[in-house]
Amino acid sequence: MSTGHPELVAAIASEVIASGPIPFARFMELALYHPQLGYYMRSSEPVAERIGWKGDFYTSSDVHPILGHALAKQAEQMDRLLGQPTPFTLVEMGPGKGLLAGHILSTCQRDYPALFHRLHYILIDRSPAMREAQRIHLAPWLQRPDLITWVDDLASIPPHSLTGLCLSNELIDSFPVHRIQLTAHGLEELWVDYRDGRFVECHKPLSSDRLAAHLRHIGSDWTEGYRTEVNLQAVDWMTQMAQRLARGFVLTIDYGHTAQDLYSIDRKRGTFLCYRHHAVHENPFLHVGEQDMTAHVDFSSLATAGEEQGLQTTGFTNQMSFLMGLGIEQMLTGLSQDSPELTAAIQLLKPNGMGTTFKVLVQHKAVPNPKLDGLQYQPFFRSALTTQSAA
Ligand SMILES: C[S@@+](CC[C@H](N)C(=O)[O-])C[C@H]1O[C@@H](n2cnc3c(N)ncnc32)[C@H](O)[C@@H]1O
């Protein structure tokens, strides 16, 4: 079995040898986002091909454009609720290959010309290789100079400057996570050491007071051996995103749960997984830099972090209910029962698959009591989302 990309393995190993064991979150940061060698960052390989049927994993936009059609429809309703501002800014973070952006732009151009003429689409992706793929994929829309811009990060956008929608799909699950285990010594963190030419995990005290505070808020009835993950970068991301918004919405799609579900006693092994060539396993120390790593998202801490920055939680639902609320049935009329297109679209709705594993959180700022079609059906108790708070 391969340890992974040789230069990346050497770079991480030399950091461990120099400074001693590193928290797992640091290992994951380097494996995925080492500036030159990380899984998402290497410019010497066709990195964009990692996402899709020939790659390691696929996302909703690889399956069918219907999510983009539905999001364009939802954006159009948000635009009306905001009084049709000029521009209506749509910020998409972590757009990957840019497929979803393409689906949203083409739907707006065809069905919502009034919005399309005022639309400013901002893309933010930390991977230069992905940005390159986006430029190629979105070439048809680059003729209109004010339509699409790329910025390096959220910090490049002035606070309270955006009116519109901040969107992400499968961004947060790719942020590095702290991995926690309840041992005989109490809550400990998984750190990564390098011994005899291999990465190995060891248990050590929590790496920061902030992590300890976050875990105190989660609190739980866990038993010895319980493992889980904490995504502090998600909290920082939501804080920064909320601060950029003057008026409008934040819409976050990802696989995840309320904190109550994610940290329940039944989920003893956590949700951390690695993806390579569409096979799933739990060993981050194989194929380092040649496989994706993810963990499910704690939507409660996102909702709470947003509330602390002046966002209100508009609603929380799953992808199936979101798409049904936006009229996916009508969007699919005309497709024959056994067409591959219909089969693909239905995959996004499956009650025991993508339809329910994927959740949609919508938050708003300075929009009085918005009622959104995508949130017509919410199969959750609202109180369950925010019983815990972010540190
Ligand atoms: C799992 S892919 C999702 C791609 C796309 N949204 C989709 O649905 O196909 C995650 C993307 O987020 C980007 N990313 C990860 N962390 C980021 C950050 N902090 N800021 C901007 N982009 C980030 C990665 O480079 C990658 O393109």
The ligand as an SDF file (V2000), in Angstrom:
LIG
                    3D

 27 29  0  0  0  0  0  0  0  0999 V2000
  -15.2460   18.9600   -2.1910 C   0  0  0  0  0  0  0  0  0  0  0  0
  -14.8290   20.2530   -3.2750 S   0  0  0  0  0  0  0  0  0  0  0  0
  -16.4740   20.8430   -3.6830 C   0  0  0  0  0  0  0  0  0  0  0  0
  -16.5610   21.4020   -5.0540 C   0  0  0  0  0  0  0  0  0  0  0  0
  -17.8730   21.9600   -5.5580 C   0  0  0  0  0  0  0  0  0  0  0  0
  -18.4930   22.8860   -4.6430 N   0  0  0  0  0  0  0  0  0  0  0  0
  -18.8420   20.8830   -5.9460 C   0  0  0  0  0  0  0  0  0  0  0  0
  -19.8920   20.8020   -5.3520 O   0  0  0  0  0  0  0  0  0  0  0  0
  -18.5160   20.1210   -6.8750 O   0  0  0  0  0  0  0  0  0  0  0  0
  -14.2330   21.4970   -2.1580 C   0  0  0  0  0  0  0  0  0  0  0  0
  -13.6990   22.7360   -2.8320 C   0  0  0  0  0  0  0  0  0  0  0  0
  -13.5100   23.7440   -1.8290 O   0  0  0  0  0  0  0  0  0  0  0  0
  -12.2540   24.3660   -2.0160 C   0  0  0  0  0  0  0  0  0  0  0  0
  -11.8460   24.9010   -0.6960 N   0  0  0  0  0  0  0  0  0  0  0  0
  -11.5130   24.2100    0.4070 C   0  0  0  0  0  0  0  0  0  0  0  0
  -11.2520   25.0420    1.4330 N   0  0  0  0  0  0  0  0  0  0  0  0
  -11.4410   26.2920    0.9750 C   0  0  0  0  0  0  0  0  0  0  0  0
  -11.3250   27.5930    1.5570 C   0  0  0  0  0  0  0  0  0  0  0  0
  -10.9680   27.7610    2.8280 N   0  0  0  0  0  0  0  0  0  0  0  0
  -11.5920   28.6630    0.7770 N   0  0  0  0  0  0  0  0  0  0  0  0
  -11.9730   28.5050   -0.5240 C   0  0  0  0  0  0  0  0  0  0  0  0
  -12.0730   27.3060   -1.1210 N   0  0  0  0  0  0  0  0  0  0  0  0
  -11.8210   26.2180   -0.3950 C   0  0  0  0  0  0  0  0  0  0  0  0
  -11.3820   23.2690   -2.5750 C   0  0  0  0  0  0  0  0  0  0  0  0
  -10.2500   23.7760   -3.2570 O   0  0  0  0  0  0  0  0  0  0  0  0
  -12.3610   22.5580   -3.5190 C   0  0  0  0  0  0  0  0  0  0  0  0
  -12.4020   23.1770   -4.7730 O   0  0  0  0  0  0  0  0  0  0  0  0
  1  2  1  0
  2  3  1  0
  2 10  1  0
  3  4  1  0
  4  5  1  0
  5  6  1  0
  5  7  1  0
  7  8  2  0
  7  9  1  0
 10 11  1  0
 11 12  1  0
 11 26  1  0
 12 13  1  0
 13 14  1  0
 13 24  1  0
 14 15  1  0
 14 23  1  0
 15 16  2  0
 16 17  1  0
 17 18  1  0
 17 23  2  0
 18 19  1  0
 18 20  2  0
 20 21  1  0
 21 22  2  0
 22 23  1  0
 24 25  1  0
 24 26  1  0
 26 27  1  0
M  CHG  2   2   1   9  -1
M  END
$$$$
